[in-house]
Amino acid sequence: MSELINNSERRKTELKKLILRLHEGVEPDAVRTELEKVLGDVPYGEVVEVEQELIREGLPQEDILKLCDIHSAVLDGRIDQSMAKLVPPGHPVDVFKHENEALQAVTGRIRKLCEGLTSFADAQVDERVMQLRALFNELGDVDKHYRRLENLLFPFLEQRGITGPPTVLWGKHDEIRDQLKGAREALAAAGGSTGEEIAVVADLLLLPATQAIDDMVIKEEQILFPMSMDQLTDLEWYDIHRQTSEIGFCLYDPKLEWKPKGIAPPPEAAVDGEAVRMPSGSLTPTELTAILNTMPFDVTFVDAQDTVKYFSQGAERIFDRNRAILGRDVRLCHPPSSVHIVDTIIEDFKSGRQDSAPFWIQLHGKFIHIEYFAVRDPEGTYLGTLEVSQDLTAKRALTGEQRLLSYTGKEG
């Protein structure tokens, strides 16, 4: 046992020296070579302990943030995962990993679009800019992934005295948010640019932002998640699981509902028994959900902060919806070419200039009516926007009258 302890202390001492050498400006490739020679595979727990020690010893957080990407790149593939716990399907960590896969699929598509920009004609460049705008809108979803880590997972780690990784990662999250904002702003202003100009934007803004997201995936999957699986109990993970939908999912809608063995979930009957009381009556959550899902039209509610907060789940949906849109800025749920219309509607509703905005379109041979309504409290305060979509094809074709009972749909 003492030999194992000594080996661990030796590895941590050497790892700390190597990280400090990076701090002094030594080339990462040189450090990687030495790391491979001296350490072999480093257990993920020791990486966390070294970061904690460096912070306690006074290495400024700003320097830790600068070193974070470098020492993660050096350690990539060298961190021992052999003792990591298995992650059950549907577990919060399983969801985080699926979200990372979805994020990396988007960053991969962005890299391909950024290849060979200087060789394209102007029309082709404009098309690529439009595609890049849409993809960076999708990457905006990463904010929900990071907020769940920051607000749901990190507090449990901090209760155990693990403050280094949460502090460092939260700082990197904010850097990525700024990078994505800069990339979206540059793309919004890039209409009519040449291939050479977009190539410069790609090198300075687009590719660094995608690389930062990919680097964060490595940090999460090689260090944060294995460590967190060791630290948290199933009851704590279940608490995170239950609160996840309040923030929303990132580019992924889980297909499984995870419930840990041996832990009784909160009694659903008690929740259902608490009626939602309204001036014209009261409904249990079960009744209210069933009513909303039975209505012959789709509804989606965007709150006063322009965040998607709810959508109905009727049997026949007109437009695809999944839980990944919950908690997302409504602008990121629309193609870049129509965001200006969304902004106009929201501004007119918030100012009180308008209360509704109707549209109707032909879609796959159907006549679809879409209307947006301003939702206000009795005092007129803006609470949000309700989108109502309905397939009116059959109703438009009605003629004459139907006064006798005649069922449609289900037989029997």
N, C-alpha and C positions, 0 to 999 in steps of 0.2 A: 504493500500500500504506500509506504514512504517513497518508493521509487516512482510510483505514478504521480504522487504529489510533487516530487522534485521535478519530474519531467514537465508537468503542467507549469510550475513556476518558471522553469527554464524557458519554455516556449513563450510565456507571457512577457518575460523580461526581454527576450530577443525580438518579439513582435513589437513591443513598445519602442525599442531602439530603432527598428526599421521604420516605424511610423514617424518617429522624430527626425530621422534622416530625410524622409520626404519633406517634412516641415522645413528642413534646412536647405532644400532645393536639389537634392540628389535625384537623378533621372529615375522615373518609375521602373523602366526596364532593368536597370541595374539592381534595384531593390528586389524586383521579382526574382531575378536570378539567384540572389542571395537567400531570399525566402525559401525558394524551392530546395536550395542546397542545405540549409540549416534546419528548417522546421518540418518539411513534409506537410501533411495535411493538418490544418489548425482546427480544433473543435470550435463550433460556433460560439459556445459559451465563453470561451477565452477571449474572443474578439470583443464581446460585450464588456467583459471585465476590464480589458485594457483601455477601451474608450472611457469607461467610468473613471479609471485611475488617472488618465490624462486630464480629464476635466477637473477632478479633485486637486490635482497637482498644479492647476493654474493655467493650463493651455487654453487660451481664449476660445470662446465658442466660435468666433469668426474664423479662426485658424482651423478648428475642427471641421467646419463646414467646407473650407477650401480643400482640406485633405481628404474629405469624405469620399469624393469621386475617385481620387487617385488611389487611396489605399484599398477601396473596394475593387478597382480594376486590378490591382496587384494581387489581391486575395481571391479574385474570381476563379473558381475551379480548384482552389486550394483549401477550402473550408470543409471540414469533415462533417458529413451529414449522417453518418452511419448510426448514430444514437438518436436521431430525430424520431419523434413519435409519428405514427400513422395518423393521417387526417381523415375523419369519416366523411362520406359524401353529404353535402348540404351544410356541413359545419362552417362557421364564419370564415375560417382560414381557407377552406375549400372554395368558398365564394370569392374571397380575395384573389385566390390563384386563378380562377376562371376569368375574373375581371382582368388580371394581368395578361392572360392569353389574348383577350379581346383587344387590350391596349396595344400589345405588341403587333397584332395583326394590322392595326391602323398605322403604327409607326413604320412598319415594313412597307405598306402601300405608299406612304409619304416619301420614303427613301427612293422608291422606284420612280415616282413622279418627278423627283428632283434630279434624276439622271439625264444627262444629255440635253439640258435645257437650251444651251447655246446653239444647238443644231436645228431647232424647230422654227418653222415659220410663225409669224405673229398670231395667226388664228389658232394654231396649235398651242401656243404659249398661253393665250387667253383661256382655252379649254382646260389646260393644266392648272391654271390659277384658280378657276372655278372649282375644280376637283379638290385642290389643296384647301380652299376655304371650307368646303364641306367636311373634309377630314379633320381639320383643326377644330371645327365645331364639335365633332365627335370627341376629340381629345379633351375638350372642356369638361366632359363627364368625369374626368379623373379627380376633380374637386370633391365629388361625393365619396370616392374611394379614400382620399386623404382625410376628409372630415370624419369618416367612420373610425379611421385609425386614431386620429387626434382626440376625438371626443368620447369614443367608446372603449378602445383598447388601451391607449396610453395611460388613462387614470388608474387602471388596475396595475400596470407595471410600476407606476410611480408610488403606489401604496406599498410596494415591495422594495422601495428604495432604488429601483432601476430608473434613473432619471437621464442618464447620458444618451442612450439611443433615441428615446422620445424627443429630447431636446434637439439633437442633431437632425433627426429625420423631419421634424416639424419645420426646422429652418430650411431644409432642402425642399420641402413641399412648397413653401412660400416662394423660393427661387423659381421653381417650376411654374407656379401660377403666374409669376411675372413674365417668364419666358413665353408662355403660351399667349398671354395678353399681348406682348410685343409682336409675336408672330401673326396673330389674328389682325392686329391693327395694320401691320405691313401688307398683309394680303388684301385687306379691304381697300388699301390705297394703290394696289398694284395693277389696276385695270389699264390696259393699253401699254404695258411695259414690254420691253424686248426680252428675248431669252437671256441675254447677258445680264440685264438688270435683275431678273428673277433669280438667276444663278447666284448673284451676290447676296440677295435676300436669303436664299436657301442656305448658303454657307454661314452667314452671320447670325441668322435667327431660327430658321425652320429646322435644320438638322441638329443644331445644339439642343433645341427643345425636345426633339424626339429622343436624342441620345440620353438626355437627363431622365426622361421617363423610363427608358430601358435600364439605365443604371439603378434607378430606384427599385425596379423589379428584382434585380440581383440582390440588393440590400435586404429587401423584404423576405425573399424566398430562401436566401442562404443564412441569414442571421435573425431577423426580427421574428418570423413565423416559427421556426424551430424553438427559439428561446421562449416565445409566448406560449407555445403548446406545453412546454415544461412548467411554466409558472402558474398559469391560470387553471382553476378548477372547472369541471363541466358546468357547474351552476353559474359561474361567472361568464363562461362562454355562452350559456343559454340567455343570460341577461343581455349580452351583446347582440345575440341573434334576434331577440324580441324587439330590440330598439332599432335594428338596422333599417326597417322600412320607413322609419320617421325621417331618415336622411336620404335613403334611396340607393339603388344599385348603379353600378358603372358599366354600361355597355353589355350587361349580362342579366338575365332574369332566371334565378335559380328554379330548377324543376323539382327539387326535393325540399321537403320541410323537415329540418333536422330537430329531433328531440332526443336528448341524452338519456341513456338507460338509467333507471333507478331514481330519476328526478321527476317528480310530478309537476307538470305545467300548471300555471294558474288556472283555477276552475273557470272554464268558458261559460258555464251556466250563470255564474255570478255576474260576469260581464254582461251577458245577454239580458239578465234580469234588471239591469240599470237602464231605465227608459230614458231616451232622449226626449225631453219635454219641449214642446213648441206651442205657440199660441192656439193652434187649431187641433191639438191632439198630442199624443206621445207614441213613440215607437221604440222597440228594442233595437239594438244594433243589428241583430239578425233580420228582423222585419225590414228595417231601413235598407240594408244591403240588398235583400231580395227584391224590394220594390224598385230600387234604382237599376238593378240588373234585368228587371222584367219590362221596363219601359221600352217602347218600340223605337228608340233612338239612342245614340251614343252621347254621353256628356263627359266633358273634361273640365276640371276647375283649376284655374291659375290664380294664386293668391295675390295680395296687394304688393308683395315683393317680386312679382313676376315669376314665381316658382310654381312648377306643376305640382299640385298637391293631391289630386284625386282623378280617377277616371272610372267610369262604369264598365262592367264586364258582362255585357249582354251576350246572348247566344250567337248573334250574327253581327259582327263588327264591320263597320264601314272602312275605318282606317285602323291599321295595326297599332296597338298599344301594348306595352309591357312595363313591368315595374321598374325597369332601368330609367324610365323618364321621370319617375317621382323624385322631387327635390332638384330637378334640373331647371335652369333658366329657360323660359319658353322660347326665347330667340334661338337657342341651340337646338330646338326641336323642329326647326323649319329650314328649308334650303336657303342659302345665303341670298339668292335672288328675290326672296319674298320677305326677308327680315324687315325691310323698310315699311311694308304694309302692317306687319305685327306691331312695330313701334308706333305707327300712326294710330292704330286702333286703341292701343293701351293709353297713349297720351290723351286721345279724345275722351276716353272713358274716365280717366283719372281727373281730367279738368272739368268734367261734367258737360262738355260740348255735345257728346252723343251718348246714347244708351244702348244702341244695338247696331250691328253691321251684318247684313245678309249677303250671302253668295250662293250661286247655284252652278253646278258643273255637270258635264256628261262624263261618266267614269265607267269604263268597261260595259257600255250599253245601258247604264242605269242613270237615272236623273237624281242627283244628290243635292240636297239642300243643306247648307251650312250657315249657321247664324251665331254670332258672338253677342253676348249680353253683359252689360255692366251689372255687377252684383253690389248692392249698397245696403247698409243697415237703415233702420227707420229714420235716422237723422241725416241720411244722405251720404255718409262716409263710404268711400270706395273700399270694398273688401276684396275685389278680384274680378276675374272675367270667366264666364261660363261659355264653353263652346258646345253647341248642340248640332249634331249631324244626323241626317235622316235620309233613308232611301225612299223617295216619293214616286218611284216609277209606277207601281201598281195603283196607287191612289190617284195619280194623274189620269190614269186610263179609265177610272170609274165613270159610269153614265147611269142615268135613270135613278132608281131607288132600290133599296133592299130593306123591306119591312118584316120579312119572315126570318126566323132563326135558321141560319145556315153556317155550320162550322167550317173553318178552313184549317189546314195543317193537320194536327194529330187526328187519327181516326179511332173509332171505337165508342 
